Amino acid sequence: MKTNKDLLVKGMKSFAYTALVMFIAPVVLYQAFKNTDKPLFIPVLILGLILAGFAIYLGFRSVNIVMDAVFGKKKKS
């Protein structure tokens, strides 16, 4: 069993994007809840929720890429 280095680098880059989105999403949500009386409250809240969901998706995707790099893809029989 050999580690696929190219796939591992791709997974680490994906983890970097995940960390970035994981820090941006709470900031956007905080700004939305801080300004509930403003007219852009709903669009900023929706954007924050979308970013939070995207962070969760990226997290699972990143782990999956690294697992495939380390253990190889599962072969269908």
C-alpha positions as CSV (number, residue, x, y, z in Angstrom):
1,M,0.0,0.0,0.0
2,K,1.6,3.2,-1.2
3,T,0.5,6.8,-0.5
4,N,-0.6,8.8,-3.6
5,K,1.3,12.0,-3.0
6,D,-0.5,14.0,-5.7
7,L,-3.9,13.1,-4.2
8,L,-2.5,13.9,-0.7
9,V,-1.4,17.4,-1.8
10,K,-4.9,17.9,-3.3
11,G,-6.4,16.9,0.1
12,M,-4.2,19.2,2.0
13,K,-5.1,22.1,-0.3
14,S,-8.7,21.2,0.2
15,F,-8.2,21.3,4.0
16,A,-6.8,24.8,3.6
17,Y,-9.9,26.0,1.8
18,T,-12.0,24.3,4.4
19,A,-10.3,26.1,7.2
20,L,-10.7,29.4,5.4
21,V,-14.4,28.9,5.0
22,M,-14.8,27.6,8.5
23,F,-13.4,31.0,9.8
24,I,-15.4,33.1,7.3
25,A,-18.8,31.5,7.9
26,P,-19.1,32.4,11.6
27,V,-17.9,35.9,11.0
28,V,-20.7,36.4,8.4
29,L,-23.3,34.9,10.7
30,Y,-22.1,37.1,13.6
31,Q,-22.4,40.2,11.4
32,A,-25.9,39.1,10.4
33,F,-27.1,38.6,13.9
34,K,-25.4,41.8,15.1
35,N,-27.4,43.8,12.5
36,T,-30.9,42.4,12.8
37,D,-32.6,45.7,12.2
38,K,-30.8,46.4,8.9
39,P,-32.5,45.7,5.5
40,L,-29.7,43.3,4.5
41,F,-30.1,41.0,7.5
42,I,-31.9,38.2,5.6
43,P,-29.4,38.1,2.6
44,V,-26.4,38.1,4.9
45,L,-27.9,35.4,7.2
46,I,-28.6,33.2,4.1
47,L,-25.1,33.8,2.9
48,G,-23.7,32.8,6.3
49,L,-25.8,29.6,6.4
50,I,-24.7,28.7,2.9
51,L,-21.1,29.2,3.8
52,A,-21.5,27.1,7.0
53,G,-23.1,24.3,5.0
54,F,-20.3,24.6,2.4
55,A,-17.7,24.3,5.2
56,I,-19.2,21.1,6.4
57,Y,-19.3,19.7,2.8
58,L,-15.7,20.7,2.2
59,G,-14.6,19.1,5.5
60,F,-16.1,15.7,4.5
61,R,-14.7,16.0,1.0
62,S,-11.2,16.8,2.3
63,V,-11.2,13.8,4.7
64,N,-12.4,11.6,1.8
65,I,-9.6,12.8,-0.5
66,V,-6.9,12.2,2.2
67,M,-8.4,8.8,3.0
68,D,-8.3,7.9,-0.7
69,A,-4.7,9.1,-0.9
70,V,-3.5,7.1,2.1
71,F,-5.5,3.9,1.8
72,G,-6.4,3.9,-2.0
73,K,-9.8,3.8,-3.6
74,K,-12.2,1.0,-2.9
75,K,-12.4,-1.4,-5.8
76,K,-15.9,-2.4,-6.9
77,S,-16.3,-6.1,-7.3
